[in-house]
Amino acid sequence: MKIYYIWVFFCFLISISIFYLINANLNQYDESKTVFKNNLQVLLELEGKQKIDKFTQLDLKLAKKDWSGLYQAAKTHTNFWKTFLDEKNNISKTHSIKSSSSINTDLTRLLSQLLRECEKLNVKFNNPSDTPSPFMDNDVNTYNFGFGFSGYDGFWPSFEKDEANLIAIQSKMIKQIVSYFINSFEETDKPTLYSLKREPVGPTDLQFIKDDKIESNFGINNLRDTGFVSSYIFQITFDGKTENLRTFVNQLRPPFSLRSISVKRFGASGGSFGEGFFSNNSNQGTLDILPIIREINSIFTIQLEYVIATNTDLISELNAEFEINLEPFISEEYLSEI
């Protein structure tokens, strides 16, 4: 009997041990299951982040490609305008500041010089307010032509120093334009210079420029309309043949830019203006006969633009746009290190 109780007690102990062992294993299983679930959640989150990182990397790659293209385009654009400006030879950049009285003396001397050079070429003049005509007696107006500064021939208003120096800069540009005009003709041509107009440089100049003021250029796109440059506009009107116009245009170099050419042609008789190059003949209806090109005089009105400054600094533009300093982040080298 005693052995029976001992066996029962022993079986009970074994049962209790097995129970605790099973319960420990169940707890360990639950803990492992929880750890597995947590690890699985982490893996899922990492997978999601990896997908996002792939999209981010793709976006960054595309952004870097776009930026590289824009960077090169902006660089090419900036270099183009810097070359066009030609700072070493640009009149507005090489001009030395002078007093108003000194500029008055220089301008008077310049007008006399231009008149003498035109006299050597037997250039005739029309008053800018007259309608261009090849049949006017132009000699009477020879000494009244002011090359865009007729209001200051013998008269010099009280200019502020800055405005006077802008007048001086424009006078040097006009000297160059007149040089192009003179070099476009032979001594035997005897051309007529109808007008040479310019833009006013300030309030005093606007008051006295009068007939030398260039008219509004309707329908003409100037370089400064882009917002990238500052400039002065000039307009010269003279008569001559096509070869004279071609010679004039071929002399233009940056920072000068040709903006427009208007042509009025003289007809075969009666001095009327004609629209065509070709003469009239009775066979013009015959298709196998070519028209005859005549050497006729025309009146050319040429509008020029002289670039005096450029505004193509990409960093400055973006800084102004976003009102922050983007310089540390704007270079191609920075993006390549991301």
C-alpha positions as CSV (number, residue, x, y, z in Angstrom):
1,M,0.0,0.0,0.0
2,K,2.8,2.3,0.9
3,I,4.4,1.6,-2.5
4,Y,1.1,2.6,-4.2
5,Y,1.1,6.0,-2.6
6,I,4.7,6.6,-3.5
7,W,3.9,5.7,-7.2
8,V,0.9,8.0,-7.2
9,F,3.0,10.9,-5.7
10,F,5.7,10.2,-8.2
11,C,3.3,10.3,-11.1
12,F,1.9,13.6,-9.8
13,L,5.3,15.1,-9.7
14,I,5.9,14.0,-13.2
15,S,2.6,15.5,-14.3
16,I,3.4,18.8,-12.6
17,S,6.8,18.8,-14.3
18,I,5.3,18.1,-17.7
19,F,2.7,20.8,-17.1
20,Y,5.2,23.4,-16.2
21,L,7.4,22.3,-19.1
22,I,4.5,22.6,-21.6
23,N,3.4,25.9,-20.1
24,A,7.0,27.2,-20.5
25,N,7.2,26.1,-24.1
26,L,3.8,27.8,-24.7
27,N,5.1,31.0,-23.2
28,Q,8.2,30.8,-25.2
29,Y,6.2,30.1,-28.3
30,D,4.0,33.2,-27.6
31,E,7.1,35.3,-27.1
32,S,8.7,33.9,-30.3
33,K,5.4,34.6,-32.1
34,T,5.4,38.2,-30.9
35,V,9.0,38.7,-31.8
36,F,8.3,37.2,-35.2
37,K,5.3,39.5,-35.7
38,N,7.4,42.5,-34.7
39,N,10.3,41.5,-37.0
40,L,7.8,40.9,-39.8
41,Q,6.4,44.4,-39.3
42,V,9.9,45.9,-39.3
43,L,10.6,44.0,-42.5
44,L,7.4,45.2,-44.1
45,E,8.3,48.8,-43.1
46,L,11.8,48.5,-44.4
47,E,10.4,47.1,-47.7
48,G,8.1,50.1,-48.0
49,K,10.9,52.5,-47.2
50,Q,13.1,50.7,-49.8
51,K,10.4,51.2,-52.4
52,I,10.1,54.9,-51.4
53,D,13.9,55.2,-51.5
54,K,13.9,53.7,-55.0
55,F,11.4,56.3,-56.2
56,T,13.3,59.0,-54.4
57,Q,16.5,57.9,-56.1
58,L,14.8,57.9,-59.4
59,D,13.4,61.4,-58.8
60,L,16.8,62.6,-57.7
61,K,18.4,61.1,-60.8
62,L,15.8,62.8,-63.1
63,A,16.2,66.0,-61.1
64,K,20.0,65.9,-61.5
65,K,19.6,65.2,-65.2
66,D,17.2,68.2,-65.6
67,W,19.4,70.4,-63.5
68,S,22.5,69.5,-65.5
69,G,20.7,70.5,-68.7
70,L,19.4,73.7,-67.2
71,Y,22.8,74.5,-65.7
72,Q,24.5,74.1,-69.1
73,A,21.8,76.0,-70.9
74,A,22.1,78.9,-68.4
75,K,25.9,78.8,-68.6
76,T,25.8,78.9,-72.4
77,H,23.2,81.7,-72.2
78,T,25.3,83.8,-69.8
79,N,28.5,83.3,-71.8
80,F,26.6,84.3,-75.0
81,W,25.5,87.6,-73.5
82,K,28.9,88.3,-71.9
83,T,30.5,87.8,-75.3
84,F,27.8,90.0,-77.0
85,L,28.4,92.7,-74.4
86,D,32.1,92.8,-75.2
87,E,33.0,94.7,-72.0
88,K,36.6,95.4,-73.1
89,N,35.3,97.4,-76.1
90,N,31.8,98.4,-74.9
91,I,31.5,102.2,-75.0
92,S,29.4,102.3,-71.8
93,K,32.1,100.3,-70.0
94,T,35.2,102.1,-71.3
95,H,33.8,105.6,-70.8
96,S,35.6,107.8,-68.3
97,I,33.5,110.1,-66.2
98,K,33.8,113.8,-67.1
99,S,32.3,117.1,-66.0
100,S,29.3,118.5,-67.8
101,S,31.3,121.4,-69.3
102,S,34.0,119.0,-70.6
103,I,31.3,116.9,-72.3
104,N,29.8,120.0,-73.9
105,T,33.2,120.8,-75.4
106,D,33.7,117.3,-76.6
107,L,30.3,117.2,-78.2
108,T,30.8,120.4,-80.0
109,R,34.1,119.2,-81.3
110,L,32.5,115.8,-82.4
111,L,29.7,117.5,-84.3
112,S,32.2,119.6,-86.2
113,Q,34.3,116.5,-86.9
114,L,31.4,114.5,-88.3
115,L,30.3,117.4,-90.5
116,R,33.8,117.6,-92.0
117,E,34.0,113.9,-92.6
118,C,30.6,114.0,-94.4
119,E,31.6,117.0,-96.5
120,K,34.6,115.0,-97.8
121,L,32.1,112.4,-99.0
122,N,29.8,115.1,-100.4
123,V,27.0,114.0,-98.2
124,K,23.8,115.9,-98.5
125,F,21.4,116.5,-95.5
126,N,17.7,116.8,-95.0
127,N,16.1,118.3,-92.0
128,P,14.8,115.4,-89.8
129,S,11.3,116.9,-89.8
130,D,11.1,116.9,-93.7
131,T,9.7,114.0,-95.6
132,P,12.6,112.1,-97.2
133,S,12.8,113.0,-100.9
134,P,15.7,112.7,-103.4
135,F,14.6,116.0,-105.1
136,M,15.0,118.5,-102.3
137,D,17.7,121.1,-102.3
138,N,19.6,119.6,-99.3
139,D,22.6,121.9,-99.4
140,V,20.9,124.6,-97.4
141,N,20.5,122.3,-94.4
142,T,24.1,121.0,-94.3
143,Y,25.2,122.9,-91.3
144,N,22.0,122.4,-89.3
145,F,22.3,118.7,-89.1
146,G,23.1,117.7,-85.5
147,F,23.6,113.9,-85.8
148,G,21.1,113.3,-83.0
149,F,22.3,116.3,-80.9
150,S,20.9,119.3,-82.9
151,G,19.4,120.7,-79.7
152,Y,22.9,121.1,-78.2
153,D,24.6,122.8,-81.2
154,G,25.5,126.1,-79.6
155,F,23.4,125.5,-76.6
156,W,24.1,123.4,-73.5
157,P,21.4,123.2,-70.7
158,S,22.2,122.6,-67.0
159,F,22.7,118.9,-67.1
160,E,23.3,116.8,-64.0
161,K,26.7,115.1,-64.2
162,D,25.2,111.6,-64.6
163,E,22.9,112.6,-67.4
164,A,25.6,114.5,-69.2
165,N,27.9,111.4,-69.1
166,L,25.1,109.4,-70.7
167,I,24.9,112.0,-73.4
168,A,28.7,111.5,-73.9
169,I,28.3,107.7,-74.1
170,Q,25.5,108.1,-76.8
171,S,27.6,110.5,-78.7
172,K,30.4,108.0,-79.0
173,M,27.9,105.4,-80.2
174,I,26.6,107.8,-82.9
175,K,30.1,108.6,-84.0
176,Q,30.5,104.9,-84.7
177,I,27.2,104.7,-86.6
178,V,28.2,107.7,-88.7
179,S,31.5,106.0,-89.4
180,Y,29.6,102.9,-90.7
181,F,27.5,105.2,-92.9
182,I,30.6,107.0,-94.4
183,N,32.4,103.7,-95.0
184,S,29.4,102.4,-96.9
185,F,29.9,104.8,-99.9
186,E,32.5,105.7,-102.4
187,E,33.5,109.4,-103.0
188,T,31.5,109.5,-106.2
189,D,28.2,108.3,-104.6
190,K,27.0,111.6,-102.9
191,P,24.4,110.0,-100.6
192,T,21.8,111.9,-98.5
193,L,21.6,111.5,-94.8
194,Y,18.0,112.2,-93.8
195,S,18.0,111.7,-90.1
196,L,19.9,110.1,-87.2
197,K,17.7,109.7,-84.1
198,R,18.3,108.4,-80.6
199,E,16.6,107.8,-77.3
200,P,16.7,110.5,-74.6
201,V,18.9,109.6,-71.6
202,G,17.2,111.6,-68.9
203,P,14.6,114.3,-68.2
204,T,16.7,117.3,-69.4
205,D,17.6,115.5,-72.6
206,L,13.9,114.6,-73.1
207,Q,13.1,118.3,-72.9
208,F,15.6,119.4,-75.6
209,I,15.9,116.4,-77.9
210,K,13.0,117.4,-80.1
211,D,13.1,116.1,-83.7
212,D,16.1,113.9,-82.8
213,K,14.0,111.6,-80.6
214,I,13.3,108.2,-82.1
215,E,9.7,107.3,-82.6
216,S,8.0,104.4,-80.9
217,N,9.1,101.2,-82.6
218,F,5.7,99.5,-83.0
219,G,6.0,95.8,-83.9
220,I,9.8,95.7,-83.5
221,N,11.2,93.3,-80.9
222,N,14.3,94.6,-79.3
223,L,16.8,92.6,-77.3
224,R,16.0,94.4,-74.1
225,D,12.4,93.2,-74.4
226,T,13.6,89.8,-73.1
227,G,14.6,91.4,-69.8
228,F,18.1,90.1,-70.0
229,V,19.8,93.3,-71.3
230,S,19.8,97.1,-71.1
231,S,20.4,99.1,-74.3
232,Y,20.0,102.2,-76.4
233,I,18.1,102.3,-79.6
234,F,19.2,104.4,-82.6
235,Q,17.7,105.0,-86.0
236,I,19.5,106.2,-89.2
237,T,17.8,107.1,-92.5
238,F,19.8,107.5,-95.7
239,D,19.5,106.8,-99.4
240,G,21.7,104.6,-101.6
241,K,21.8,101.3,-103.5
242,T,21.5,97.8,-102.1
243,E,25.2,97.4,-102.0
244,N,25.5,100.4,-99.7
245,L,23.0,99.0,-97.3
246,R,24.8,95.6,-97.4
247,T,28.1,97.3,-96.6
248,F,26.6,99.2,-93.7
249,V,25.0,96.1,-92.2
250,N,28.2,94.0,-92.7
251,Q,30.1,96.4,-90.5
252,L,27.8,95.9,-87.5
253,R,29.4,94.0,-84.7
254,P,28.3,93.3,-81.1
255,P,27.3,95.1,-78.9
256,F,25.4,96.6,-81.9
257,S,22.4,94.6,-83.1
258,L,20.4,95.2,-86.2
259,R,16.7,95.3,-85.3
260,S,14.9,96.4,-88.4
261,I,15.3,97.7,-92.0
262,S,12.7,99.7,-93.8
263,V,13.1,100.3,-97.6
264,K,11.4,102.9,-99.8
265,R,12.2,102.6,-103.5
266,F,12.2,105.3,-106.1
267,G,10.2,104.5,-109.2
268,A,11.5,104.7,-112.8
269,S,10.1,108.1,-113.5
270,G,8.5,111.1,-111.8
271,G,10.5,110.4,-108.6
272,S,7.7,108.3,-107.1
273,F,8.3,105.5,-104.7
274,G,8.1,102.0,-106.2
275,E,7.6,98.7,-104.4
276,G,9.6,96.4,-106.7
277,F,13.2,95.8,-107.8
278,F,12.1,95.1,-111.4
279,S,11.5,97.3,-114.4
280,N,8.3,97.3,-116.4
281,N,8.4,95.8,-119.8
282,S,5.9,94.6,-122.4
283,N,7.0,91.0,-122.0
284,Q,6.5,90.6,-118.3
285,G,3.6,88.3,-119.0
286,T,5.8,85.9,-120.9
287,L,7.0,83.3,-118.5
288,D,10.2,82.4,-120.3
289,I,11.6,86.0,-120.1
290,L,13.4,86.9,-116.9
291,P,12.8,90.4,-115.4
292,I,15.6,92.9,-115.6
293,I,17.0,94.1,-112.3
294,R,17.7,97.8,-112.2
295,E,20.2,99.7,-110.1
296,I,17.9,102.2,-108.4
297,N,18.3,104.3,-105.3
298,S,16.3,103.6,-102.2
299,I,15.8,105.2,-98.8
300,F,16.8,102.9,-96.0
301,T,15.7,103.4,-92.4
302,I,17.7,101.2,-90.1
303,Q,17.1,100.6,-86.4
304,L,20.0,99.6,-84.3
305,E,20.3,98.5,-80.7
306,Y,23.5,98.9,-78.6
307,V,23.7,96.7,-75.6
308,I,25.1,98.4,-72.5
309,A,24.5,95.9,-69.7
310,T,23.4,92.3,-69.2
311,N,21.4,90.7,-66.4
312,T,21.9,87.0,-66.8
313,D,23.2,85.9,-63.4
314,L,21.2,82.7,-62.6
315,I,22.1,82.7,-58.9
316,S,21.0,86.3,-58.4
317,E,17.8,85.7,-60.2
318,L,16.9,82.6,-58.1
319,N,18.0,84.4,-54.9
320,A,15.6,87.2,-55.7
321,E,12.8,84.8,-56.7
322,F,13.0,82.7,-53.5
323,E,14.3,85.4,-51.2
324,I,17.0,83.0,-49.8
325,N,20.6,82.5,-50.4
326,L,20.7,79.5,-52.8
327,E,24.4,79.9,-53.7
328,P,25.5,76.9,-51.6
329,F,23.0,74.6,-53.3
330,I,22.9,75.9,-56.8
331,S,26.1,74.4,-58.3
332,E,26.3,71.3,-60.3
333,E,29.0,70.0,-58.0
334,Y,26.7,70.1,-55.0
335,L,24.0,68.0,-56.7
336,S,26.6,65.4,-57.8
337,E,27.5,64.8,-54.2
338,I,24.0,64.0,-53.0
